[in-house]
Amino acid sequence: MELSVRMSSRMSQVVSTCDVLVVVVTAGAGVYGAPRRMRDMLKFMENVASVDNSIGAQYSVVYERKLCAVVLAILIFFSILITDDFCFYALQAKRVDRQLDVVTNYIGFYLLWYIVMILELQFAFTAISMRTRFQAVNDALTLTAKHVSVPLDKTSEPNQLNVFAINVSPVEAQRDNGSVNLLLDSSSRHDNAVIVRKAVNSEPRLIVPPCEAIRRLAALHGTLCEVVQRIDASYGLPLIVILISTLLHLIVTPYFLIMEIIVSTNRVHFLVLQFLWCATHLLRMFVVVEPCHYTIMEGKRTEELVCRLMTCAPSTGALPSRLELFSRQLMLRSVTYSPMGMCTLDRPLVASDVM
């Protein structure tokens, strides 16, 4: 251990080993389940595309570029941090003439970090796409409430549905062509009737009676809940491993930071690196949890809208029975991410991990 760069003591040896193992296990879980997740994603994309068709989703190049810019910024920041960390330990190893050993031993470890980050970003943007669909359903529900003269707060500008705003060919076409078309026109090959359409002045307009709109929105909400359940099942194991690894890193990294402060070897570069790693692990936790939190909030917003409709809508006709069925559906199908039933991905989880 006298010539070791990262493991200068018995305790740091144990901590560094845990650090490496959690990254390897997380990357392994992500790679192992990748083929099954891809098959599941292709299945639920058709359901998502049918929802987009019914609620009049619009494609936005500007919003797509913003999303790409966010992903690119995260990856650039992470690449700089990885490179800086790698160069720091390579320079430390050069003092004891072990530079080549450090490069060959740790290059794979740092490359595995990219697999972990891509897995987390993949889930985050999948969850964001579901949140925007629930938000669009709620906006259509608000528009329906206006048609039945239910007083509601002014809605915000509708978000563009860029993430997974695509369509896939039916199963028969896939068998005939042997491939999946991810860029088809979103207006055909679906039986879902359109509920909302943009008018000439670009304002959304309800094109079906309110009672029929409630029935179709309830069906779309049920479809989105099924997709959330599929995503939850597909990402269950990787999410649990990510949460455990993030928790361990939030223990390991502050340990190195505190030990460096206690030893006081005047390595300011090392202190800055450990601080940035702590911030990165917190960011990783928020990247996974925040999209789920906002999706859950949209589910609660749906419950609130249906409750206000049931309270203020006319008591005659078929509308009350439709709202009653919708409310029962909301009680039986909650919007939540609970990987393997072990925890709920929401802000209280972040608070419990940090505290």
C-alpha positions as CSV (number, residue, x, y, z in Angstrom):
1,M,0.0,0.0,0.0
2,E,3.0,2.3,0.2
3,L,3.1,2.7,-3.5
4,S,-0.7,2.8,-3.9
5,V,-2.3,6.0,-5.2
6,R,-5.9,5.6,-4.1
7,M,-5.5,3.0,-1.3
8,S,-2.9,4.4,1.0
9,S,-4.5,2.9,4.2
10,R,-6.6,-0.2,5.0
11,M,-9.8,1.9,5.4
12,S,-9.2,3.7,2.1
13,Q,-8.6,0.3,0.5
14,V,-12.0,-0.9,1.6
15,V,-13.8,2.3,0.7
16,S,-12.2,2.5,-2.8
17,T,-13.1,-1.2,-3.4
18,C,-16.7,-0.4,-2.6
19,D,-16.5,2.6,-4.9
20,V,-15.4,0.5,-7.8
21,L,-17.8,-2.3,-7.1
22,V,-20.9,-0.2,-7.0
23,V,-20.0,1.4,-10.4
24,V,-19.3,-2.1,-11.9
25,V,-22.6,-3.5,-10.6
26,T,-24.7,-0.6,-11.7
27,A,-23.2,-0.7,-15.2
28,G,-23.6,-4.5,-15.3
29,A,-27.3,-4.2,-14.3
30,G,-27.9,-1.6,-17.0
31,V,-26.2,-3.6,-19.8
32,Y,-27.7,-6.9,-18.8
33,G,-31.3,-5.6,-19.0
34,A,-30.8,-3.3,-22.1
35,P,-32.2,-5.7,-24.7
36,R,-35.4,-6.3,-22.7
37,R,-35.8,-2.6,-22.0
38,M,-35.5,-1.8,-25.7
39,R,-38.2,-4.3,-26.6
40,D,-40.5,-2.9,-23.9
41,M,-39.9,0.6,-25.1
42,L,-40.8,-0.3,-28.7
43,K,-44.1,-1.7,-27.3
44,F,-45.2,1.2,-25.3
45,M,-44.1,3.8,-27.9
46,E,-47.1,2.9,-30.0
47,N,-49.4,3.6,-27.0
48,V,-47.7,6.9,-26.4
49,A,-48.0,7.9,-30.1
50,S,-51.8,7.1,-29.9
51,V,-52.1,9.5,-27.0
52,D,-50.2,12.2,-28.9
53,N,-52.6,11.8,-31.8
54,S,-55.7,12.1,-29.6
55,I,-54.6,15.2,-27.8
56,G,-53.2,17.1,-30.8
57,A,-49.5,17.0,-29.8
58,Q,-47.2,19.3,-31.8
59,Y,-43.6,18.7,-32.7
60,S,-41.1,21.5,-31.8
61,V,-37.6,21.7,-33.3
62,V,-36.8,24.4,-30.7
63,Y,-37.7,22.2,-27.8
64,E,-35.8,19.3,-29.2
65,R,-32.7,21.4,-29.5
66,K,-33.1,22.5,-25.9
67,L,-33.3,18.9,-24.8
68,C,-30.3,18.0,-26.8
69,A,-28.4,21.0,-25.3
70,V,-29.2,19.8,-21.8
71,V,-28.0,16.3,-22.4
72,L,-24.9,17.6,-24.1
73,A,-24.1,20.0,-21.3
74,I,-24.5,17.2,-18.7
75,L,-22.2,14.8,-20.7
76,I,-19.6,17.6,-21.2
77,F,-19.5,18.4,-17.5
78,F,-19.2,14.8,-16.6
79,S,-16.5,14.2,-19.2
80,I,-14.5,17.1,-17.8
81,L,-14.9,15.8,-14.3
82,I,-13.9,12.2,-15.3
83,T,-10.9,13.5,-17.3
84,D,-9.7,15.7,-14.4
85,D,-10.1,12.9,-11.9
86,F,-8.2,10.5,-14.1
87,C,-5.4,12.9,-14.8
88,F,-5.0,13.7,-11.1
89,Y,-4.4,10.1,-10.1
90,A,-2.2,9.6,-13.1
91,L,0.0,12.5,-12.0
92,Q,0.0,11.1,-8.5
93,A,1.1,7.7,-9.8
94,K,3.9,9.3,-11.9
95,R,5.6,10.3,-8.6
96,V,6.1,6.6,-7.7
97,D,6.7,5.5,-11.3
98,R,3.3,3.7,-11.6
99,Q,1.6,5.8,-14.2
100,L,1.1,3.0,-16.7
101,D,-0.4,0.7,-14.0
102,V,-3.0,3.3,-13.0
103,V,-3.9,4.0,-16.6
104,T,-4.5,0.4,-17.5
105,N,-6.2,-0.5,-14.2
106,Y,-8.7,2.4,-14.1
107,I,-9.5,3.2,-17.7
108,G,-12.2,0.6,-17.7
109,F,-13.6,1.9,-14.4
110,Y,-14.0,5.4,-15.8
111,L,-15.6,4.1,-19.0
112,L,-18.2,2.3,-17.0
113,W,-19.2,5.6,-15.5
114,Y,-20.5,6.6,-18.9
115,I,-22.8,3.5,-19.0
116,V,-24.2,4.5,-15.6
117,M,-24.8,8.1,-16.7
118,I,-26.4,7.1,-20.0
119,L,-28.7,4.7,-18.1
120,E,-29.8,7.4,-15.7
121,L,-30.4,9.9,-18.5
122,Q,-32.3,7.4,-20.5
123,F,-34.7,6.8,-17.6
124,A,-35.0,10.5,-16.8
125,F,-36.0,11.4,-20.3
126,T,-38.4,8.5,-20.5
127,A,-40.1,9.7,-17.2
128,I,-40.1,13.3,-18.6
129,S,-41.9,12.1,-21.7
130,M,-44.6,10.5,-19.5
131,R,-45.0,13.6,-17.4
132,T,-45.6,15.7,-20.5
133,R,-48.3,13.3,-21.7
134,F,-50.1,13.4,-18.3
135,Q,-49.8,17.2,-18.4
136,A,-51.4,17.3,-21.9
137,V,-54.2,15.0,-20.7
138,N,-54.8,17.4,-17.8
139,D,-54.8,20.3,-20.1
140,A,-57.5,18.6,-22.3
141,L,-59.4,17.8,-19.1
142,T,-59.2,21.5,-18.2
143,L,-60.5,22.5,-21.6
144,T,-63.4,20.0,-21.2
145,A,-64.2,21.6,-17.8
146,K,-64.5,25.0,-19.5
147,H,-67.1,23.6,-21.8
148,V,-69.2,22.6,-18.9
149,S,-68.7,25.9,-17.2
150,V,-66.6,24.7,-14.3
151,P,-64.4,27.5,-12.8
152,L,-60.8,26.6,-12.9
153,D,-57.5,28.4,-12.6
154,K,-55.8,29.6,-15.8
155,T,-53.7,26.9,-17.4
156,S,-50.1,27.4,-18.4
157,E,-48.9,27.2,-21.9
158,P,-49.0,23.6,-23.2
159,N,-45.6,21.9,-23.3
160,Q,-44.3,20.5,-26.6
161,L,-44.3,16.7,-26.5
162,N,-40.9,16.1,-28.0
163,V,-39.6,13.1,-26.1
164,F,-40.8,10.0,-27.8
165,A,-43.1,12.1,-30.0
166,I,-43.0,9.3,-32.6
167,N,-45.1,6.5,-34.0
168,V,-44.3,2.9,-34.7
169,S,-45.7,0.7,-37.4
170,P,-48.2,-2.0,-36.4
171,V,-47.1,-5.5,-35.6
172,E,-48.2,-6.8,-39.0
173,A,-46.1,-4.1,-40.8
174,Q,-43.1,-5.0,-38.6
175,R,-43.3,-8.6,-39.7
176,D,-43.7,-7.6,-43.3
177,N,-40.9,-5.1,-43.5
178,G,-38.7,-6.6,-40.9
179,S,-38.0,-3.2,-39.3
180,V,-39.6,-0.6,-37.1
181,N,-40.3,2.9,-38.5
182,L,-39.8,5.5,-35.8
183,L,-40.7,8.5,-38.0
184,L,-44.1,7.8,-39.4
185,D,-46.9,10.3,-39.6
186,S,-48.6,10.4,-36.2
187,S,-52.1,10.8,-37.7
188,S,-52.8,7.3,-39.2
189,R,-53.0,3.7,-38.2
190,H,-54.7,4.3,-34.9
191,D,-58.3,3.9,-33.9
192,N,-58.1,6.6,-31.2
193,A,-60.3,9.5,-32.2
194,V,-58.9,13.0,-31.9
195,I,-60.2,14.9,-28.8
196,V,-58.3,18.2,-29.1
197,R,-57.3,20.0,-32.2
198,K,-55.6,23.4,-32.8
199,A,-57.9,26.0,-34.2
200,V,-57.0,28.6,-36.8
201,N,-55.8,31.0,-34.1
202,S,-53.6,28.2,-32.7
203,E,-55.8,27.9,-29.6
204,P,-56.7,24.3,-28.6
205,R,-60.3,23.4,-29.4
206,L,-62.4,20.5,-28.1
207,I,-64.0,18.7,-31.1
208,V,-66.1,16.2,-29.3
209,P,-68.9,16.6,-26.7
210,P,-67.7,16.9,-23.0
211,C,-69.1,13.6,-22.0
212,E,-67.4,11.8,-24.8
213,A,-64.2,13.7,-24.1
214,I,-64.2,12.5,-20.4
215,R,-64.6,8.9,-21.6
216,R,-61.7,9.2,-24.0
217,L,-59.5,11.0,-21.6
218,A,-60.1,8.4,-19.0
219,A,-59.1,5.7,-21.5
220,L,-55.9,7.7,-22.4
221,H,-55.1,8.2,-18.7
222,G,-55.4,4.4,-18.2
223,T,-53.1,3.8,-21.2
224,L,-50.5,6.2,-19.7
225,C,-50.8,4.4,-16.4
226,E,-50.1,1.1,-18.1
227,V,-47.0,2.6,-19.8
228,V,-45.8,3.9,-16.4
229,Q,-46.2,0.4,-15.0
230,R,-44.2,-1.1,-17.9
231,I,-41.4,1.5,-17.4
232,D,-41.4,0.7,-13.7
233,A,-41.1,-3.0,-14.4
234,S,-38.4,-2.5,-17.1
235,Y,-36.2,-0.3,-15.0
236,G,-36.9,-1.9,-11.6
237,L,-33.6,-3.6,-11.0
238,P,-31.3,-0.9,-12.6
239,L,-33.1,1.8,-10.6
240,I,-32.6,0.0,-7.3
241,V,-28.9,-0.5,-8.0
242,I,-28.6,3.1,-9.0
243,L,-30.2,4.3,-5.8
244,I,-28.0,2.0,-3.7
245,S,-24.9,3.0,-5.6
246,T,-25.7,6.7,-5.2
247,L,-26.3,6.3,-1.5
248,L,-23.0,4.5,-1.1
249,H,-21.2,7.2,-3.1
250,L,-22.8,9.9,-0.9
251,I,-21.0,8.1,1.9
252,V,-17.7,7.2,0.3
253,T,-17.0,10.6,-1.4
254,P,-17.6,12.7,1.8
255,Y,-15.3,10.2,3.6
256,F,-12.4,11.0,1.3
257,L,-13.2,14.7,1.5
258,I,-13.2,14.7,5.3
259,M,-10.1,12.5,5.6
260,E,-8.2,14.9,3.3
261,I,-9.2,17.8,5.4
262,I,-8.1,16.0,8.6
263,V,-4.8,14.9,7.1
264,S,-4.3,18.4,5.7
265,T,-1.8,17.5,2.9
266,N,-2.6,20.8,1.1
267,R,-4.0,19.0,-1.9
268,V,-6.5,21.7,-3.0
269,H,-7.0,20.0,-6.3
270,F,-8.1,16.8,-4.5
271,L,-10.5,18.7,-2.3
272,V,-12.1,20.4,-5.2
273,L,-12.5,17.1,-7.0
274,Q,-14.2,15.4,-4.1
275,F,-16.5,18.3,-3.7
276,L,-17.5,18.2,-7.4
277,W,-18.1,14.4,-7.0
278,C,-20.4,15.0,-4.1
279,A,-22.3,17.5,-6.1
280,T,-22.4,15.1,-9.1
281,H,-23.9,12.3,-7.0
282,L,-26.5,14.6,-5.6
283,L,-27.3,15.7,-9.2
284,R,-27.6,12.0,-10.2
285,M,-30.2,11.5,-7.5
286,F,-32.2,14.5,-8.6
287,V,-32.0,13.4,-12.3
288,V,-33.7,10.2,-11.4
289,V,-36.2,11.4,-8.8
290,E,-37.3,14.8,-10.1
291,P,-39.1,13.6,-13.3
292,C,-40.9,11.0,-11.3
293,H,-41.9,13.6,-8.7
294,Y,-43.4,15.9,-11.4
295,T,-45.2,12.9,-13.0
296,I,-46.8,12.1,-9.6
297,M,-47.8,15.8,-9.2
298,E,-49.6,15.6,-12.6
299,G,-51.4,12.5,-11.4
300,K,-52.6,14.4,-8.3
301,R,-53.6,17.3,-10.6
302,T,-55.8,14.9,-12.5
303,E,-57.5,13.8,-9.3
304,E,-58.1,17.4,-8.4
305,L,-59.6,18.2,-11.8
306,V,-61.9,15.2,-11.7
307,C,-63.0,16.1,-8.2
308,R,-63.9,19.7,-9.1
309,L,-65.7,18.5,-12.2
310,M,-67.8,16.1,-10.1
311,T,-68.6,18.9,-7.6
312,C,-69.4,21.7,-10.1
313,A,-70.7,19.9,-13.3
314,P,-74.4,19.6,-14.0
315,S,-76.0,16.6,-12.3
316,T,-78.1,15.7,-15.4
317,G,-77.2,13.6,-18.4
318,A,-74.4,11.0,-18.8
319,L,-71.6,13.3,-17.6
320,P,-71.9,12.4,-13.8
321,S,-71.6,8.7,-14.5
322,R,-68.6,9.2,-16.7
323,L,-66.9,11.3,-14.0
324,E,-67.8,8.6,-11.4
325,L,-66.1,5.9,-13.5
326,F,-63.1,8.2,-14.0
327,S,-62.8,8.8,-10.3
328,R,-62.9,5.1,-9.5
329,Q,-60.2,4.5,-12.1
330,L,-58.0,7.1,-10.4
331,M,-58.4,5.3,-7.1
332,L,-57.4,2.0,-8.5
333,R,-54.6,3.2,-10.8
334,S,-52.3,5.7,-9.2
335,V,-49.4,7.4,-11.0
336,T,-46.2,6.4,-9.2
337,Y,-42.8,4.9,-9.8
338,S,-42.0,2.2,-7.3
339,P,-39.1,0.0,-8.6
340,M,-39.5,-3.6,-7.4
341,G,-42.0,-2.2,-4.8
342,M,-39.1,-1.2,-2.5
343,C,-39.5,2.6,-2.5
344,T,-41.4,5.4,-4.2
345,L,-39.3,7.7,-6.4
346,D,-40.3,11.1,-4.9
347,R,-38.7,14.0,-3.1
348,P,-39.0,12.4,0.4
349,L,-36.6,9.7,-0.9
350,V,-33.9,12.4,-1.7
351,A,-34.4,13.9,1.8
352,S,-34.0,10.6,3.5
353,D,-30.8,9.7,1.6
354,V,-29.3,13.1,2.2
355,M,-30.2,13.2,5.9
